[in-house]
Amino acid sequence: MANKTDKISTPAKEIVKDHLLLKTVEVLKVLNISRGTFEKLQKEDNFPKAITRVGGRPMWLTEEILNWVKMGRC
């Protein structure tokens, strides 16, 4: 079930333009996927790994997520 914090009003284009690192909810927005789909993707070997944690939350490099999309993975 979607968490209300999964909602983000900032357009995906602005997120990737303005952020070097993405939080989980931002990755969901950029990929236009549900949290359940995201959790499945994370289990795949080819999905980018979070590079750090901030405040206990995983963060992904925007460039790695975009490259993953460009490779036709999503």
HTML snippet that shows the backbone in 3Dmol.js (N, CA, C, O; Angstrom):
<script src="https://3Dmol.org/build/3Dmol-min.js"></script>
<div id="view" style="width:600px;height:400px;position:relative"></div>
<script>
const pdb = `
ATOM      1  N   MET A   1       0.841  -1.168   0.000  1.00  0.00           N
ATOM      2  CA  MET A   1       0.000   0.000   0.000  1.00  0.00           C
ATOM      3  C   MET A   1       0.891   1.237   0.000  1.00  0.00           C
ATOM      4  O   MET A   1       1.900   1.289   0.703  1.00  0.00           O
ATOM      5  N   ALA A   2       0.512   2.216  -0.784  1.00  0.00           N
ATOM      6  CA  ALA A   2       1.298   3.434  -0.899  1.00  0.00           C
ATOM      7  C   ALA A   2       1.243   4.236   0.396  1.00  0.00           C
ATOM      8  O   ALA A   2       0.192   4.375   1.023  1.00  0.00           O
ATOM      9  N   ASN A   3       2.360   4.738   0.762  1.00  0.00           N
ATOM     10  CA  ASN A   3       2.493   5.592   1.919  1.00  0.00           C
ATOM     11  C   ASN A   3       2.246   7.022   1.449  1.00  0.00           C
ATOM     12  O   ASN A   3       2.631   7.371   0.333  1.00  0.00           O
ATOM     13  N   LYS A   4       1.616   7.853   2.267  1.00  0.00           N
ATOM     14  CA  LYS A   4       1.342   9.214   1.812  1.00  0.00           C
ATOM     15  C   LYS A   4       2.637   9.978   1.554  1.00  0.00           C
ATOM     16  O   LYS A   4       2.623  10.977   0.834  1.00  0.00           O
ATOM     17  N   THR A   5       3.748   9.537   2.119  1.00  0.00           N
ATOM     18  CA  THR A   5       5.025  10.197   1.846  1.00  0.00           C
ATOM     19  C   THR A   5       5.578   9.791   0.489  1.00  0.00           C
ATOM     20  O   THR A   5       6.583  10.349   0.049  1.00  0.00           O
ATOM     21  N   ASP A   6       4.939   8.822  -0.195  1.00  0.00           N
ATOM     22  CA  ASP A   6       5.358   8.445  -1.536  1.00  0.00           C
ATOM     23  C   ASP A   6       4.938   9.486  -2.562  1.00  0.00           C
ATOM     24  O   ASP A   6       5.398   9.450  -3.703  1.00  0.00           O
ATOM     25  N   LYS A   7       4.087  10.393  -2.179  1.00  0.00           N
ATOM     26  CA  LYS A   7       3.604  11.434  -3.090  1.00  0.00           C
ATOM     27  C   LYS A   7       4.572  12.614  -3.052  1.00  0.00           C
ATOM     28  O   LYS A   7       4.983  13.067  -1.984  1.00  0.00           O
ATOM     29  N   ILE A   8       4.922  13.097  -4.231  1.00  0.00           N
ATOM     30  CA  ILE A   8       5.795  14.246  -4.333  1.00  0.00           C
ATOM     31  C   ILE A   8       5.267  15.097  -5.486  1.00  0.00           C
ATOM     32  O   ILE A   8       5.028  14.585  -6.580  1.00  0.00           O
ATOM     33  N   SER A   9       5.087  16.375  -5.244  1.00  0.00           N
ATOM     34  CA  SER A   9       4.456  17.231  -6.241  1.00  0.00           C
ATOM     35  C   SER A   9       5.434  17.827  -7.252  1.00  0.00           C
ATOM     36  O   SER A   9       5.010  18.321  -8.298  1.00  0.00           O
ATOM     37  N   THR A  10       6.716  17.790  -6.962  1.00  0.00           N
ATOM     38  CA  THR A  10       7.711  18.343  -7.875  1.00  0.00           C
ATOM     39  C   THR A  10       7.782  17.491  -9.143  1.00  0.00           C
ATOM     40  O   THR A  10       7.894  16.268  -9.059  1.00  0.00           O
ATOM     41  N   PRO A  11       7.720  18.126 -10.319  1.00  0.00           N
ATOM     42  CA  PRO A  11       7.836  17.364 -11.565  1.00  0.00           C
ATOM     43  C   PRO A  11       9.169  16.636 -11.670  1.00  0.00           C
ATOM     44  O   PRO A  11      10.192  17.133 -11.199  1.00  0.00           O
ATOM     45  N   ALA A  12       9.159  15.464 -12.283  1.00  0.00           N
ATOM     46  CA  ALA A  12      10.365  14.641 -12.396  1.00  0.00           C
ATOM     47  C   ALA A  12      11.514  15.393 -13.056  1.00  0.00           C
ATOM     48  O   ALA A  12      12.660  15.258 -12.626  1.00  0.00           O
ATOM     49  N   LYS A  13      11.235  16.184 -14.092  1.00  0.00           N
ATOM     50  CA  LYS A  13      12.295  16.936 -14.775  1.00  0.00           C
ATOM     51  C   LYS A  13      13.006  17.890 -13.830  1.00  0.00           C
ATOM     52  O   LYS A  13      14.223  18.053 -13.915  1.00  0.00           O
ATOM     53  N   GLU A  14      12.263  18.520 -12.934  1.00  0.00           N
ATOM     54  CA  GLU A  14      12.874  19.433 -11.970  1.00  0.00           C
ATOM     55  C   GLU A  14      13.694  18.664 -10.939  1.00  0.00           C
ATOM     56  O   GLU A  14      14.745  19.133 -10.502  1.00  0.00           O
ATOM     57  N   ILE A  15      13.222  17.504 -10.557  1.00  0.00           N
ATOM     58  CA  ILE A  15      13.953  16.702  -9.574  1.00  0.00           C
ATOM     59  C   ILE A  15      15.331  16.350 -10.114  1.00  0.00           C
ATOM     60  O   ILE A  15      16.335  16.561  -9.433  1.00  0.00           O
ATOM     61  N   VAL A  16      15.392  15.818 -11.327  1.00  0.00           N
ATOM     62  CA  VAL A  16      16.681  15.381 -11.859  1.00  0.00           C
ATOM     63  C   VAL A  16      17.577  16.556 -12.208  1.00  0.00           C
ATOM     64  O   VAL A  16      18.801  16.422 -12.198  1.00  0.00           O
ATOM     65  N   LYS A  17      16.994  17.698 -12.512  1.00  0.00           N
ATOM     66  CA  LYS A  17      17.784  18.889 -12.838  1.00  0.00           C
ATOM     67  C   LYS A  17      18.428  19.469 -11.576  1.00  0.00           C
ATOM     68  O   LYS A  17      19.552  19.970 -11.623  1.00  0.00           O
ATOM     69  N   ASP A  18      17.726  19.401 -10.470  1.00  0.00           N
ATOM     70  CA  ASP A  18      18.146  20.091  -9.257  1.00  0.00           C
ATOM     71  C   ASP A  18      18.835  19.221  -8.205  1.00  0.00           C
ATOM     72  O   ASP A  18      19.301  19.747  -7.194  1.00  0.00           O
ATOM     73  N   HIS A  19      18.910  17.903  -8.416  1.00  0.00           N
ATOM     74  CA  HIS A  19      19.427  17.028  -7.365  1.00  0.00           C
ATOM     75  C   HIS A  19      20.550  16.124  -7.868  1.00  0.00           C
ATOM     76  O   HIS A  19      20.417  15.472  -8.904  1.00  0.00           O
ATOM     77  N   LEU A  20      21.642  16.093  -7.135  1.00  0.00           N
ATOM     78  CA  LEU A  20      22.719  15.148  -7.405  1.00  0.00           C
ATOM     79  C   LEU A  20      22.348  13.773  -6.850  1.00  0.00           C
ATOM     80  O   LEU A  20      22.641  12.741  -7.454  1.00  0.00           O
ATOM     81  N   LEU A  21      21.697  13.784  -5.684  1.00  0.00           N
ATOM     82  CA  LEU A  21      21.259  12.551  -5.035  1.00  0.00           C
ATOM     83  C   LEU A  21      19.740  12.528  -4.969  1.00  0.00           C
ATOM     84  O   LEU A  21      19.092  13.566  -4.834  1.00  0.00           O
ATOM     85  N   LEU A  22      19.186  11.324  -5.067  1.00  0.00           N
ATOM     86  CA  LEU A  22      17.740  11.155  -5.004  1.00  0.00           C
ATOM     87  C   LEU A  22      17.340  10.309  -3.804  1.00  0.00           C
ATOM     88  O   LEU A  22      17.962   9.288  -3.509  1.00  0.00           O
ATOM     89  N   LYS A  23      16.292  10.753  -3.118  1.00  0.00           N
ATOM     90  CA  LYS A  23      15.674   9.952  -2.063  1.00  0.00           C
ATOM     91  C   LYS A  23      14.762   8.928  -2.727  1.00  0.00           C
ATOM     92  O   LYS A  23      14.477   9.021  -3.921  1.00  0.00           O
ATOM     93  N   THR A  24      14.312   7.966  -1.958  1.00  0.00           N
ATOM     94  CA  THR A  24      13.429   6.926  -2.478  1.00  0.00           C
ATOM     95  C   THR A  24      12.208   7.520  -3.182  1.00  0.00           C
ATOM     96  O   THR A  24      11.897   7.122  -4.304  1.00  0.00           O
ATOM     97  N   VAL A  25      11.516   8.460  -2.548  1.00  0.00           N
ATOM     98  CA  VAL A  25      10.310   9.023  -3.157  1.00  0.00           C
ATOM     99  C   VAL A  25      10.621   9.743  -4.462  1.00  0.00           C
ATOM    100  O   VAL A  25       9.782   9.784  -5.363  1.00  0.00           O
ATOM    101  N   GLU A  26      11.810  10.306  -4.570  1.00  0.00           N
ATOM    102  CA  GLU A  26      12.202  10.979  -5.807  1.00  0.00           C
ATOM    103  C   GLU A  26      12.491   9.968  -6.911  1.00  0.00           C
ATOM    104  O   GLU A  26      12.162  10.199  -8.075  1.00  0.00           O
ATOM    105  N   VAL A  27      13.107   8.849  -6.541  1.00  0.00           N
ATOM    106  CA  VAL A  27      13.330   7.780  -7.525  1.00  0.00           C
ATOM    107  C   VAL A  27      11.984   7.261  -8.024  1.00  0.00           C
ATOM    108  O   VAL A  27      11.818   7.028  -9.222  1.00  0.00           O
ATOM    109  N   LEU A  28      11.027   7.077  -7.124  1.00  0.00           N
ATOM    110  CA  LEU A  28       9.685   6.630  -7.510  1.00  0.00           C
ATOM    111  C   LEU A  28       9.075   7.600  -8.517  1.00  0.00           C
ATOM    112  O   LEU A  28       8.480   7.174  -9.506  1.00  0.00           O
ATOM    113  N   LYS A  29       9.217   8.886  -8.274  1.00  0.00           N
ATOM    114  CA  LYS A  29       8.649   9.907  -9.153  1.00  0.00           C
ATOM    115  C   LYS A  29       9.347   9.902 -10.512  1.00  0.00           C
ATOM    116  O   LYS A  29       8.686   9.928 -11.550  1.00  0.00           O
ATOM    117  N   VAL A  30      10.669   9.869 -10.506  1.00  0.00           N
ATOM    118  CA  VAL A  30      11.435   9.894 -11.752  1.00  0.00           C
ATOM    119  C   VAL A  30      11.111   8.676 -12.612  1.00  0.00           C
ATOM    120  O   VAL A  30      10.968   8.798 -13.829  1.00  0.00           O
ATOM    121  N   LEU A  31      10.993   7.507 -11.992  1.00  0.00           N
ATOM    122  CA  LEU A  31      10.719   6.278 -12.728  1.00  0.00           C
ATOM    123  C   LEU A  31       9.219   6.060 -12.965  1.00  0.00           C
ATOM    124  O   LEU A  31       8.824   5.204 -13.756  1.00  0.00           O
ATOM    125  N   ASN A  32       8.397   6.846 -12.270  1.00  0.00           N
ATOM    126  CA  ASN A  32       6.938   6.719 -12.370  1.00  0.00           C
ATOM    127  C   ASN A  32       6.483   5.292 -12.033  1.00  0.00           C
ATOM    128  O   ASN A  32       5.749   4.654 -12.788  1.00  0.00           O
ATOM    129  N   ILE A  33       6.943   4.827 -10.885  1.00  0.00           N
ATOM    130  CA  ILE A  33       6.620   3.473 -10.434  1.00  0.00           C
ATOM    131  C   ILE A  33       6.111   3.506  -8.998  1.00  0.00           C
ATOM    132  O   ILE A  33       6.267   4.500  -8.288  1.00  0.00           O
ATOM    133  N   SER A  34       5.503   2.405  -8.588  1.00  0.00           N
ATOM    134  CA  SER A  34       5.021   2.269  -7.212  1.00  0.00           C
ATOM    135  C   SER A  34       6.163   1.803  -6.315  1.00  0.00           C
ATOM    136  O   SER A  34       7.207   1.359  -6.791  1.00  0.00           O
ATOM    137  N   ARG A  35       5.944   1.914  -5.033  1.00  0.00           N
ATOM    138  CA  ARG A  35       6.952   1.449  -4.072  1.00  0.00           C
ATOM    139  C   ARG A  35       7.156  -0.065  -4.206  1.00  0.00           C
ATOM    140  O   ARG A  35       8.278  -0.557  -4.085  1.00  0.00           O
ATOM    141  N   GLY A  36       6.073  -0.793  -4.454  1.00  0.00           N
ATOM    142  CA  GLY A  36       6.176  -2.248  -4.621  1.00  0.00           C
ATOM    143  C   GLY A  36       7.055  -2.615  -5.805  1.00  0.00           C
ATOM    144  O   GLY A  36       7.895  -3.510  -5.707  1.00  0.00           O
ATOM    145  N   THR A  37       6.864  -1.926  -6.926  1.00  0.00           N
ATOM    146  CA  THR A  37       7.694  -2.166  -8.107  1.00  0.00           C
ATOM    147  C   THR A  37       9.138  -1.791  -7.808  1.00  0.00           C
ATOM    148  O   THR A  37      10.067  -2.492  -8.210  1.00  0.00           O
ATOM    149  N   PHE A  38       9.319  -0.690  -7.104  1.00  0.00           N
ATOM    150  CA  PHE A  38      10.665  -0.242  -6.734  1.00  0.00           C
ATOM    151  C   PHE A  38      11.375  -1.302  -5.892  1.00  0.00           C
ATOM    152  O   PHE A  38      12.551  -1.594  -6.114  1.00  0.00           O
ATOM    153  N   GLU A  39      10.670  -1.864  -4.945  1.00  0.00           N
ATOM    154  CA  GLU A  39      11.271  -2.889  -4.089  1.00  0.00           C
ATOM    155  C   GLU A  39      11.672  -4.116  -4.897  1.00  0.00           C
ATOM    156  O   GLU A  39      12.700  -4.732  -4.617  1.00  0.00           O
ATOM    157  N   LYS A  40      10.870  -4.478  -5.896  1.00  0.00           N
ATOM    158  CA  LYS A  40      11.226  -5.600  -6.777  1.00  0.00           C
ATOM    159  C   LYS A  40      12.464  -5.264  -7.606  1.00  0.00           C
ATOM    160  O   LYS A  40      13.361  -6.093  -7.753  1.00  0.00           O
ATOM    161  N   LEU A  41      12.508  -4.051  -8.143  1.00  0.00           N
ATOM    162  CA  LEU A  41      13.655  -3.632  -8.956  1.00  0.00           C
ATOM    163  C   LEU A  41      14.948  -3.642  -8.153  1.00  0.00           C
ATOM    164  O   LEU A  41      16.000  -4.018  -8.672  1.00  0.00           O
ATOM    165  N   GLN A  42      14.876  -3.236  -6.901  1.00  0.00           N
ATOM    166  CA  GLN A  42      16.068  -3.202  -6.053  1.00  0.00           C
ATOM    167  C   GLN A  42      16.695  -4.581  -5.876  1.00  0.00           C
ATOM    168  O   GLN A  42      17.892  -4.689  -5.611  1.00  0.00           O
ATOM    169  N   LYS A  43      15.910  -5.615  -6.019  1.00  0.00           N
ATOM    170  CA  LYS A  43      16.419  -6.978  -5.859  1.00  0.00           C
ATOM    171  C   LYS A  43      17.150  -7.473  -7.100  1.00  0.00           C
ATOM    172  O   LYS A  43      17.853  -8.482  -7.050  1.00  0.00           O
ATOM    173  N   GLU A  44      16.984  -6.758  -8.221  1.00  0.00           N
ATOM    174  CA  GLU A  44      17.658  -7.141  -9.463  1.00  0.00           C
ATOM    175  C   GLU A  44      19.107  -6.671  -9.432  1.00  0.00           C
ATOM    176  O   GLU A  44      19.420  -5.613  -8.886  1.00  0.00           O
ATOM    177  N   ASP A  45      19.982  -7.473 -10.025  1.00  0.00           N
ATOM    178  CA  ASP A  45      21.406  -7.146 -10.035  1.00  0.00           C
ATOM    179  C   ASP A  45      21.736  -5.875 -10.798  1.00  0.00           C
ATOM    180  O   ASP A  45      22.699  -5.187 -10.460  1.00  0.00           O
ATOM    181  N   ASN A  46      20.949  -5.552 -11.826  1.00  0.00           N
ATOM    182  CA  ASN A  46      21.297  -4.413 -12.668  1.00  0.00           C
ATOM    183  C   ASN A  46      20.749  -3.074 -12.165  1.00  0.00           C
ATOM    184  O   ASN A  46      21.063  -2.032 -12.740  1.00  0.00           O
ATOM    185  N   PHE A  47      19.947  -3.084 -11.115  1.00  0.00           N
ATOM    186  CA  PHE A  47      19.412  -1.828 -10.595  1.00  0.00           C
ATOM    187  C   PHE A  47      20.492  -1.122  -9.779  1.00  0.00           C
ATOM    188  O   PHE A  47      21.177  -1.758  -8.978  1.00  0.00           O
ATOM    189  N   PRO A  48      20.650   0.184  -9.976  1.00  0.00           N
ATOM    190  CA  PRO A  48      21.677   0.924  -9.221  1.00  0.00           C
ATOM    191  C   PRO A  48      21.501   0.771  -7.711  1.00  0.00           C
ATOM    192  O   PRO A  48      20.385   0.756  -7.191  1.00  0.00           O
ATOM    193  N   LYS A  49      22.616   0.660  -7.042  1.00  0.00           N
ATOM    194  CA  LYS A  49      22.610   0.549  -5.582  1.00  0.00           C
ATOM    195  C   LYS A  49      22.654   1.947  -4.970  1.00  0.00           C
ATOM    196  O   LYS A  49      23.249   2.864  -5.537  1.00  0.00           O
ATOM    197  N   ALA A  50      22.031   2.098  -3.829  1.00  0.00           N
ATOM    198  CA  ALA A  50      22.132   3.358  -3.095  1.00  0.00           C
ATOM    199  C   ALA A  50      23.605   3.571  -2.743  1.00  0.00           C
ATOM    200  O   ALA A  50      24.298   2.631  -2.355  1.00  0.00           O
ATOM    201  N   ILE A  51      24.073   4.802  -2.881  1.00  0.00           N
ATOM    202  CA  ILE A  51      25.497   5.047  -2.641  1.00  0.00           C
ATOM    203  C   ILE A  51      25.802   5.520  -1.229  1.00  0.00           C
ATOM    204  O   ILE A  51      26.942   5.449  -0.770  1.00  0.00           O
ATOM    205  N   THR A  52      24.771   6.003  -0.547  1.00  0.00           N
ATOM    206  CA  THR A  52      24.980   6.488   0.812  1.00  0.00           C
ATOM    207  C   THR A  52      23.648   6.504   1.542  1.00  0.00           C
ATOM    208  O   THR A  52      22.599   6.224   0.960  1.00  0.00           O
ATOM    209  N   ARG A  53      23.706   6.833   2.810  1.00  0.00           N
ATOM    210  CA  ARG A  53      22.491   7.000   3.609  1.00  0.00           C
ATOM    211  C   ARG A  53      22.582   8.369   4.276  1.00  0.00           C
ATOM    212  O   ARG A  53      23.627   8.756   4.800  1.00  0.00           O
ATOM    213  N   VAL A  54      21.482   9.082   4.246  1.00  0.00           N
ATOM    214  CA  VAL A  54      21.404  10.388   4.895  1.00  0.00           C
ATOM    215  C   VAL A  54      20.225  10.328   5.854  1.00  0.00           C
ATOM    216  O   VAL A  54      19.087  10.092   5.448  1.00  0.00           O
ATOM    217  N   GLY A  55      20.513  10.542   7.119  1.00  0.00           N
ATOM    218  CA  GLY A  55      19.450  10.424   8.114  1.00  0.00           C
ATOM    219  C   GLY A  55      18.855   9.031   8.155  1.00  0.00           C
ATOM    220  O   GLY A  55      17.681   8.862   8.484  1.00  0.00           O
ATOM    221  N   GLY A  56      19.669   8.021   7.819  1.00  0.00           N
ATOM    222  CA  GLY A  56      19.221   6.640   7.821  1.00  0.00           C
ATOM    223  C   GLY A  56      18.483   6.228   6.555  1.00  0.00           C
ATOM    224  O   GLY A  56      18.066   5.077   6.431  1.00  0.00           O
ATOM    225  N   ARG A  57      18.316   7.154   5.614  1.00  0.00           N
ATOM    226  CA  ARG A  57      17.580   6.866   4.380  1.00  0.00           C
ATOM    227  C   ARG A  57      18.538   6.695   3.209  1.00  0.00           C
ATOM    228  O   ARG A  57      19.493   7.460   3.071  1.00  0.00           O
ATOM    229  N   PRO A  58      18.291   5.700   2.366  1.00  0.00           N
ATOM    230  CA  PRO A  58      19.173   5.475   1.216  1.00  0.00           C
ATOM    231  C   PRO A  58      19.050   6.590   0.181  1.00  0.00           C
ATOM    232  O   PRO A  58      17.985   7.182   0.006  1.00  0.00           O
ATOM    233  N   MET A  59      20.166   6.862  -0.501  1.00  0.00           N
ATOM    234  CA  MET A  59      20.213   7.885  -1.532  1.00  0.00           C
ATOM    235  C   MET A  59      20.902   7.306  -2.767  1.00  0.00           C
ATOM    236  O   MET A  59      21.882   6.568  -2.659  1.00  0.00           O
ATOM    237  N   TRP A  60      20.374   7.651  -3.933  1.00  0.00           N
ATOM    238  CA  TRP A  60      20.920   7.173  -5.208  1.00  0.00           C
ATOM    239  C   TRP A  60      21.469   8.347  -5.988  1.00  0.00           C
ATOM    240  O   TRP A  60      20.957   9.463  -5.891  1.00  0.00           O
ATOM    241  N   LEU A  61      22.513   8.094  -6.764  1.00  0.00           N
ATOM    242  CA  LEU A  61      23.014   9.115  -7.672  1.00  0.00           C
ATOM    243  C   LEU A  61      22.011   9.303  -8.804  1.00  0.00           C
ATOM    244  O   LEU A  61      21.610   8.333  -9.446  1.00  0.00           O
ATOM    245  N   THR A  62      21.613  10.525  -9.046  1.00  0.00           N
ATOM    246  CA  THR A  62      20.666  10.831 -10.115  1.00  0.00           C
ATOM    247  C   THR A  62      21.179  10.293 -11.445  1.00  0.00           C
ATOM    248  O   THR A  62      20.428   9.692 -12.213  1.00  0.00           O
ATOM    249  N   GLU A  63      22.447  10.509 -11.709  1.00  0.00           N
ATOM    250  CA  GLU A  63      23.047  10.072 -12.972  1.00  0.00           C
ATOM    251  C   GLU A  63      22.936   8.562 -13.160  1.00  0.00           C
ATOM    252  O   GLU A  63      22.673   8.097 -14.269  1.00  0.00           O
ATOM    253  N   GLU A  64      23.132   7.796 -12.100  1.00  0.00           N
ATOM    254  CA  GLU A  64      23.027   6.333 -12.209  1.00  0.00           C
ATOM    255  C   GLU A  64      21.591   5.895 -12.517  1.00  0.00           C
ATOM    256  O   GLU A  64      21.378   4.975 -13.306  1.00  0.00           O
ATOM    257  N   ILE A  65      20.625   6.544 -11.904  1.00  0.00           N
ATOM    258  CA  ILE A  65      19.225   6.208 -12.171  1.00  0.00           C
ATOM    259  C   ILE A  65      18.882   6.549 -13.617  1.00  0.00           C
ATOM    260  O   ILE A  65      18.246   5.753 -14.308  1.00  0.00           O
ATOM    261  N   LEU A  66      19.299   7.724 -14.078  1.00  0.00           N
ATOM    262  CA  LEU A  66      19.011   8.132 -15.455  1.00  0.00           C
ATOM    263  C   LEU A  66      19.701   7.225 -16.461  1.00  0.00           C
ATOM    264  O   LEU A  66      19.113   6.885 -17.488  1.00  0.00           O
ATOM    265  N   ASN A  67      20.941   6.828 -16.184  1.00  0.00           N
ATOM    266  CA  ASN A  67      21.649   5.905 -17.077  1.00  0.00           C
ATOM    267  C   ASN A  67      20.953   4.550 -17.125  1.00  0.00           C
ATOM    268  O   ASN A  67      20.874   3.928 -18.184  1.00  0.00           O
ATOM    269  N   TRP A  68      20.457   4.100 -16.004  1.00  0.00           N
ATOM    270  CA  TRP A  68      19.730   2.834 -15.942  1.00  0.00           C
ATOM    271  C   TRP A  68      18.499   2.901 -16.846  1.00  0.00           C
ATOM    272  O   TRP A  68      18.191   1.944 -17.557  1.00  0.00           O
ATOM    273  N   VAL A  69      17.800   4.036 -16.813  1.00  0.00           N
ATOM    274  CA  VAL A  69      16.619   4.233 -17.667  1.00  0.00           C
ATOM    275  C   VAL A  69      17.045   4.249 -19.134  1.00  0.00           C
ATOM    276  O   VAL A  69      16.407   3.609 -19.970  1.00  0.00           O
ATOM    277  N   LYS A  70      18.118   4.973 -19.453  1.00  0.00           N
ATOM    278  CA  LYS A  70      18.593   5.079 -20.833  1.00  0.00           C
ATOM    279  C   LYS A  70      18.969   3.723 -21.413  1.00  0.00           C
ATOM    280  O   LYS A  70      18.879   3.509 -22.622  1.00  0.00           O
ATOM    281  N   MET A  71      19.390   2.811 -20.548  1.00  0.00           N
ATOM    282  CA  MET A  71      19.763   1.469 -21.010  1.00  0.00           C
ATOM    283  C   MET A  71      18.517   0.611 -21.248  1.00  0.00           C
ATOM    284  O   MET A  71      18.622  -0.571 -21.578  1.00  0.00           O
ATOM    285  N   GLY A  72      17.348   1.212 -21.079  1.00  0.00           N
ATOM    286  CA  GLY A  72      16.105   0.502 -21.362  1.00  0.00           C
ATOM    287  C   GLY A  72      15.671  -0.445 -20.269  1.00  0.00           C
ATOM    288  O   GLY A  72      14.929  -1.394 -20.525  1.00  0.00           O
ATOM    289  N   ARG A  73      16.121  -0.200 -19.059  1.00  0.00           N
ATOM    290  CA  ARG A  73      15.813  -1.104 -17.951  1.00  0.00           C
ATOM    291  C   ARG A  73      14.448  -0.831 -17.362  1.00  0.00           C
ATOM    292  O   ARG A  73      13.884  -1.696 -16.693  1.00  0.00           O
ATOM    293  N   CYS A  74      13.903   0.352 -17.593  1.00  0.00           N
ATOM    294  CA  CYS A  74      12.607   0.699 -17.021  1.00  0.00           C
ATOM    295  C   CYS A  74      11.704   1.254 -18.078  1.00  0.00           C
ATOM    296  O   CYS A  74      10.560   1.607 -17.790  1.00  0.00           O
TER     297      CYS A  74
END
`;
const viewer = $3Dmol.createViewer("view");
viewer.addModel(pdb, "pdb");
viewer.setStyle({}, {cartoon: {color: "spectrum"}});
viewer.zoomTo();
viewer.render();
</script>
